Amino acid sequence: MRLKFRTEGGFASFPGLRAPVEIDTGELQEEEATELVRCVEEARFFQRPEGPEEPPPGSADLRLYTVEVEEGAWSHTVRVYEPVGDPALRALIDALDARAKALRRARRKQGSEGDR
């Protein structure tokens, strides 16, 4: 399964810290891969509308999450604004956000080690 995750907007957003990430569960440790697949299934991701609904007036600083999942021949994208009301979808976004942060930290660390 391949997942693409992107965060846009939000109060004091820094685009460089929100770069989109791609995650291939085949490249993760089994426990991490299983957790992401479980989150996708519990969120009933492929049955969700693409969205997003328009945010309420005056909510210009809300974060927008874009999640794309590719599983074999299936590909589906869901876009949702904060706050994410559905607990299963929230769990998926939280798992992807944590993995994205870890990937960004690892990239920064590799970059700083390459400067030596």
C-alpha positions, 0 to 999 in steps of 0.5 A: 500500500502506498500513502501520500500525505499532505498538510496545508494551511493552519495558523503560522504554517511553515510550508517547508515543515509541511512538505508532502510525504509518500509512505510505502508500507512495503518499506516499513517495519511490519508493526508500522505497516500493519498499523497504517493498513489497520487505520486505513481499513477502520477509517473505511477510507475507500468509501469516503467522499473526496471532499472537502466540504467548504470550511465555515466562514471566518476559518481561514486558518484551518488545516487541510489534510490530503490523504491519497491511498493506492492499493493495487488497482485502487486509488482514492484521495480524501481531503478534510479540514480540521477539526476531523470529527470522525475518530477513525479518520482522525486516527489515520491522520494522526498516524500519517502525521507522526510518520511524516514528522519522523521522515522529515526529521530523518531527512534533516539529519541526513542532510546535516550529516552530509554537510560535515 
